[in-house]
Amino acid sequence: MRLDNLSPDDKPYEVDGLPSLYGRKGVWSTALSMPLTSTLQHSLDALPLRGHGSVEFAEPGEVQVTLSANDRKAEAPSSTLLAAARWLVDNDATVERAIIDTLVSSLPELIEIQDGIYMDEEAGERVNETWDEAQLRPRVRLLTITVPEVA
């Protein structure tokens, strides 16, 4: 995890079995070791979205993960959020496959969304319902995984 991209206001929180978590006011970020899922964040074709996730936060093989508590005054992540973070690490292959399978199966919906948004010709290639995984994968850029607390 690259600490130079953290806000000076982010406070570290240490927990066994996970890298340091950084944050405040009920939201913590970390970079989890997820080598398969991390391959989805390096697309050279996907359009960047400023202020939405930071690939520079994670080292190669890591994915930025944000844990979001229901209580914005929480000083520590709940056991549920920590268990979810551990689950992500332990199920890297499942997470990566779920993302790709969902995108491939959702191509018609993505086209509808795309058609409702003005895109100029320079904005990039339009989604095509005939794309398979090999055509879709280089167009995907995973910015972060956000885990909301479920009560």
N, C-alpha and C positions, 0 to 999 in steps of 0.2 A: 504494500500500500504506500502510495506517495503522499506524505504528510504535508508537502509544500503547498498543496491545493486546499488545505483546510482553512476555515475561518479562525482567526485568533480567539473567537468566542466559544468555539467548540471545545468541550472538555472531554478528556479521555475517560472511558469506563472499561475496566478490565473484568473479564469473565473467563473461567476455565473452558478450554476447548474451542475458543473462537479468537480471532485477532481482535485487537483493541477496537472498541466502538468509540466514535467521536460524535458529540452533539450536545444538545440542550433542549429544554422545553418540550420533552416528549418525543424527540426525533433524533435518531442516531444513525450514522453512516459507518460502513466498514467495507472492506474489500475481501470477499470470500474466495477461497481457492475452488474454482469451478472451471477446470480446463476446457471441457467440451462446450459449456454455455458461453465461455469467454470468446469462442471463435465467432460468435454472432455480433461482436462489437467492433469488428475491424473492417467493415465494408468500405471500399473506396468509392463505390457507386451511390450509396445512400446519402441523401441530403442531410447535412448537419442541422441540429436544432439548438440554437444558442440558449444556454442556461438550463438545459435539460440533461442532467447527467454529465459525467466527466470521465471519459475513457482514461484521461491522464491521472485520475485518482487511483486506478487499479494498475497493478503491475501485470505483465503478461501471465495469462492463466488465471487471473482473478476477475471477479465481477463486482461492481459497486452495488451494494445492497443497503437500502434504507429501511430501518425499523421504525414504525410510526405508532406510538401509543395513543389510546383514546384520550388519556388525560394529558393535556399539553403542559401540565405543571410537573409531570413525573420526572423524578431525578434519576431513575434507573429503568431499563427495559424490563418488562414482566417476564416471568418464566415462559409464558406462551410465545412471546416474541423471540426469546433466545432459543427455544425448542424449534421454532420455524427456521431460524438461521442455520441451526445444526442440520435440520432436515434438508435444506437446500444443498449444503455441502455433501451430505451423504447420498443425495439423489441427483447429482449433476447430470447424468445421462438422461434421466427421466425428464428433467426440466428442459434441457436442450431439445429433446425430441418433441415434447409438448408444444414448445414455441413454434417449431417448424411445422408440425402437423396442423396446428391451429391456423397458421398463416396460409398454408396451402389449401386447407378446406374452406377458408374464408375469402378466397379470391373474389367471388361474386359480390360479397358485401364490401370488400375493399374498393372494387371498381365503382360501386354506387357512391361510396364516400368520395372517391376521387372525382367522379363526375359532378358532384355538388360543389367542388372547390375549383376556383379559377386557377389554372396552371398555365403559365406561358411555355412556349416551346423550349426555352432554355432551362426550365425547372427540372428537367430530367425525363426519363422514359416513363410512360404510363403503364400502370398495372395491366397485365394481360391474363385473361382467365385460362389460357392454355399453358401458363408457366407450370413447370414441375419444380421439385425441390432444388435441383441443380441450377435452374434459372432464377429462382427466388432468393436462395441463400446469399449470393453476392450483393443483393439489393437491400439486405436487412442490416440495421444498426441498432443493437441493443444498447440503450443508454444506462439504465439502472433497473434493478428489481426493487420494487417497494412492497414491503410486507406490512399491511395494516393489522392492528390488533383486533382480534375477533373476540367479543365478549361472550 
